[in-house]
Amino acid sequence: MISTVSLVALGGAIGASLRYLVGLGMIRLIGITAFPLPIITVNILGSVMMGVFVVAAAQKGLTHLSPLVMTGMLGGFTTFSSFSLETVNLIERGQIGTAATYVALSVGLSIGGLMLGLWFARGIFV
């Protein structure tokens, strides 16, 4: 258990560092834009990498690396990749309505949760 948690932590540190570096590199390359291009790029890239890893791990017997790669690295790089994987799993199982509900609730409630946190923190700290 401790070794698995260590792998997740190591992967998370690597993924978060890569997310930061990709964002920084994009800002240096194209400048700051009104549209959050670095974030959407990381989200899409992380989702692609999640898809590649899921298939490669299953085909090559590397699922034991999932805590390091999926939960740690890709989770630290972007949690959007996990969200995308869960959505596609629902779709592939034919649960289209559940997938649509999951997407709507995840996006809507996450944005709502952030707004609630902002409202709460501004009431305390401002």
Contacts in CASP RR format, 6 or more apart in sequence:
PFRMAT RR
TARGET T0000
AUTHOR 0000-0000-0000
METHOD contacts of the structure
MODEL  1
MISTVSLVALGGAIGASLRYLVGLGMIRLIGITAFPLPIITVNILGSVMM
GVFVVAAAQKGLTHLSPLVMTGMLGGFTTFSSFSLETVNLIERGQIGTAA
TYVALSVGLSIGGLMLGLWFARGIFV
4 67 0 8 1.000
7 67 0 8 1.000
7 68 0 8 1.000
7 72 0 8 1.000
8 67 0 8 1.000
8 68 0 8 1.000
8 71 0 8 1.000
8 72 0 8 1.000
9 72 0 8 1.000
10 68 0 8 1.000
10 72 0 8 1.000
11 68 0 8 1.000
11 69 0 8 1.000
11 72 0 8 1.000
11 73 0 8 1.000
11 76 0 8 1.000
12 72 0 8 1.000
12 73 0 8 1.000
12 75 0 8 1.000
12 76 0 8 1.000
12 77 0 8 1.000
14 72 0 8 1.000
14 73 0 8 1.000
15 72 0 8 1.000
15 73 0 8 1.000
15 74 0 8 1.000
15 75 0 8 1.000
15 76 0 8 1.000
15 77 0 8 1.000
16 76 0 8 1.000
16 77 0 8 1.000
18 73 0 8 1.000
18 77 0 8 1.000
19 42 0 8 1.000
19 76 0 8 1.000
19 77 0 8 1.000
19 78 0 8 1.000
22 38 0 8 1.000
22 41 0 8 1.000
22 42 0 8 1.000
22 45 0 8 1.000
23 38 0 8 1.000
23 39 0 8 1.000
23 41 0 8 1.000
23 42 0 8 1.000
25 38 0 8 1.000
26 37 0 8 1.000
26 38 0 8 1.000
26 41 0 8 1.000
27 38 0 8 1.000
30 37 0 8 1.000
42 77 0 8 1.000
42 78 0 8 1.000
42 80 0 8 1.000
43 78 0 8 1.000
43 80 0 8 1.000
43 81 0 8 1.000
45 77 0 8 1.000
45 78 0 8 1.000
46 74 0 8 1.000
46 77 0 8 1.000
46 78 0 8 1.000
46 80 0 8 1.000
46 81 0 8 1.000
47 78 0 8 1.000
47 80 0 8 1.000
47 81 0 8 1.000
47 84 0 8 1.000
47 85 0 8 1.000
49 74 0 8 1.000
49 77 0 8 1.000
49 81 0 8 1.000
50 70 0 8 1.000
50 74 0 8 1.000
50 81 0 8 1.000
50 82 0 8 1.000
50 84 0 8 1.000
50 85 0 8 1.000
51 81 0 8 1.000
51 85 0 8 1.000
53 69 0 8 1.000
53 70 0 8 1.000
53 74 0 8 1.000
54 70 0 8 1.000
54 85 0 8 1.000
56 62 0 8 1.000
57 63 0 8 1.000
57 65 0 8 1.000
57 66 0 8 1.000
57 69 0 8 1.000
70 81 0 8 1.000
70 82 0 8 1.000
71 82 0 8 1.000
74 81 0 8 1.000
74 82 0 8 1.000
75 81 0 8 1.000
75 82 0 8 1.000
83 106 0 8 1.000
86 102 0 8 1.000
87 99 0 8 1.000
87 102 0 8 1.000
87 103 0 8 1.000
90 96 0 8 1.000
90 98 0 8 1.000
90 99 0 8 1.000
90 102 0 8 1.000
91 99 0 8 1.000
END
